[in-house]
Amino acid sequence: MPTNALELYFSPGSCSLATALALEHTGVAYTMRRVDFRAGEQRTGAYLSINPKGRVPALAVDGTVLTENPAILLYLAQTYPESRLAPVADPLALAKANAFNAYLCATVHVAHAHKGRGSRWADDEAAWESMKRKVPASMASCFALIEEDLLVGPWVLGDELSMCDYYLFALARWLDGDAVDLTRLPRVADHRERMMELPQVARMIARHEHPETAGC
Amino acid sequence: MPTNALELYFSPGSCSLATALALEHTGVAYTMRRVDFRAGEQRTGAYLSINPKGRVPALAVDGTVLTENPAILLYLAQTYPESRLAPVADPLALAKANAFNAYLCATVHVAHAHKGRGSRWADDEAAWESMKRKVPASMASCFALIEEDLLVGPWVLGDELSMCDYYLFALARWLDGDAVDLTRLPRVADHRERMMELPQVARMIARHEHPETAGC
């Protein structure tokens, strides 16, 4: 197994949980660096020199900084193939996995972001409130597509757990806060339950979501 | 070279131009299938049975349908490695390329979509108008990051043309309509000019943007 120095920049509650879970899955050694969003650390010069986007996750690999969950997840899958995070030897199957991740990144995460990040796309409070009001409906619509068309079962890609399951799980944790009715998404709800039962998931939730008590 | 039956579902003016350009770059044979957005064809049962997202691009590979530009572009790069569309043998370099594409897909395209697709994220016209007003600023901000941090030069990844150049070009064509001041983006503007001079780009713009006269 390659022994790169890996540093994950993360923030509790954010989608960096997806990369954190995949890292934990590989069993490789890494360091977690919290970016304090409440204090605005993501907009400081120090952090922008690491990731000029001012977002998380960022993964430093021997000092080279990677960004964007879909890109980082595939990097981990290719670099640690024994972890079986993705069907890396089959370009067509891999494309289906990457398409799933692209949907989470560009459509699902974006739908959710309209709850608290409206200022990215409009300058007045009335528009922000209007965006917030639609989040339950747009997130429900995104997850209905996952429920009916994308989640093969029992795992996202079928019989084997993959990077897609970790990414889906990280975003599915937002459904309650986004007021989406889980009873209409029984397959998504069941997937989330089964993910919670995995020891690496329980371990990483403690570190990623409660870094104060986990001491990282 | 593999001889899969490839069918590209596209719409003029849309981001399917990125996949179309990469296909043309490979030199492989493919069929182009126009989805008539003006007639709402993307919401018909016939098209939703191909791509339940109701979007383009979709690429059918021997009947298996792939979606999302980042996933399709990587599939083409891996399946036709002699086309050198991406650094497929170097996971770290590939991750940087995929991160660039993810940024285009999830941040740049999304910023642009707030001009005409506001109903995805809000239900009232006042909010849609507010979103429209911010598009010049948000697109300018996205492309400033590309100008200053992401575009290595002369091509996106450095010395070699890649899938990232085609994707960037497809979205940079929207800058004029989005009222972004190109004089503040000299490197992006120069990149767009050089892309236009490539014969495969001129050829594909004719087919993708003017399918009536190109007879496809």
Chai-1 contact restraints between the chains, C-beta under 6 A:
chainA,res_idxA,chainB,res_idxB,connection_type,confidence,min_distance_angstrom,max_distance_angstrom,comment,restraint_id
A,P52,B,D149,contact,1.0,0.0,6.0,A-B,restraint_1
A,L66,B,A95,contact,1.0,0.0,6.0,A-B,restraint_2
A,T67,B,A99,contact,1.0,0.0,6.0,A-B,restraint_3
A,E68,B,A99,contact,1.0,0.0,6.0,A-B,restraint_4
A,E68,B,A102,contact,1.0,0.0,6.0,A-B,restraint_5
A,P70,B,A102,contact,1.0,0.0,6.0,A-B,restraint_6
A,A71,B,A95,contact,1.0,0.0,6.0,A-B,restraint_7
A,A71,B,N98,contact,1.0,0.0,6.0,A-B,restraint_8
A,A71,B,A99,contact,1.0,0.0,6.0,A-B,restraint_9
A,A71,B,A102,contact,1.0,0.0,6.0,A-B,restraint_10
A,Y75,B,P91,contact,1.0,0.0,6.0,A-B,restraint_11
A,Y75,B,A95,contact,1.0,0.0,6.0,A-B,restraint_12
A,Q78,B,P91,contact,1.0,0.0,6.0,A-B,restraint_13
A,T79,B,P91,contact,1.0,0.0,6.0,A-B,restraint_14
A,P91,B,Y75,contact,1.0,0.0,6.0,A-B,restraint_15
A,P91,B,Q78,contact,1.0,0.0,6.0,A-B,restraint_16
A,P91,B,T79,contact,1.0,0.0,6.0,A-B,restraint_17
A,A95,B,L66,contact,1.0,0.0,6.0,A-B,restraint_18
A,A95,B,A71,contact,1.0,0.0,6.0,A-B,restraint_19
A,A95,B,Y75,contact,1.0,0.0,6.0,A-B,restraint_20
A,N98,B,A71,contact,1.0,0.0,6.0,A-B,restraint_21
A,A99,B,T67,contact,1.0,0.0,6.0,A-B,restraint_22
A,A99,B,E68,contact,1.0,0.0,6.0,A-B,restraint_23
A,A99,B,A71,contact,1.0,0.0,6.0,A-B,restraint_24
A,A102,B,E68,contact,1.0,0.0,6.0,A-B,restraint_25
A,A102,B,P70,contact,1.0,0.0,6.0,A-B,restraint_26
A,A102,B,A71,contact,1.0,0.0,6.0,A-B,restraint_27
A,A102,B,C105,contact,1.0,0.0,6.0,A-B,restraint_28
A,C105,B,A102,contact,1.0,0.0,6.0,A-B,restraint_29
A,C105,B,A106,contact,1.0,0.0,6.0,A-B,restraint_30
A,A106,B,C105,contact,1.0,0.0,6.0,A-B,restraint_31
A,A106,B,A106,contact,1.0,0.0,6.0,A-B,restraint_32
A,V110,B,V110,contact,1.0,0.0,6.0,A-B,restraint_33
A,H114,B,W121,contact,1.0,0.0,6.0,A-B,restraint_34
A,W121,B,H114,contact,1.0,0.0,6.0,A-B,restraint_35
A,W121,B,M131,contact,1.0,0.0,6.0,A-B,restraint_36
A,W121,B,K134,contact,1.0,0.0,6.0,A-B,restraint_37
A,A122,B,S130,contact,1.0,0.0,6.0,A-B,restraint_38
A,A122,B,M131,contact,1.0,0.0,6.0,A-B,restraint_39
A,A122,B,K134,contact,1.0,0.0,6.0,A-B,restraint_40
A,D123,B,K134,contact,1.0,0.0,6.0,A-B,restraint_41
A,D124,B,S130,contact,1.0,0.0,6.0,A-B,restraint_42
A,A127,B,A127,contact,1.0,0.0,6.0,A-B,restraint_43
A,A127,B,S130,contact,1.0,0.0,6.0,A-B,restraint_44
A,S130,B,A122,contact,1.0,0.0,6.0,A-B,restraint_45
A,S130,B,D124,contact,1.0,0.0,6.0,A-B,restraint_46
A,S130,B,A127,contact,1.0,0.0,6.0,A-B,restraint_47
A,M131,B,W121,contact,1.0,0.0,6.0,A-B,restraint_48
A,M131,B,A122,contact,1.0,0.0,6.0,A-B,restraint_49
A,K134,B,W121,contact,1.0,0.0,6.0,A-B,restraint_50
A,K134,B,A122,contact,1.0,0.0,6.0,A-B,restraint_51
A,K134,B,D123,contact,1.0,0.0,6.0,A-B,restraint_52
A,D149,B,P52,contact,1.0,0.0,6.0,A-B,restraint_53
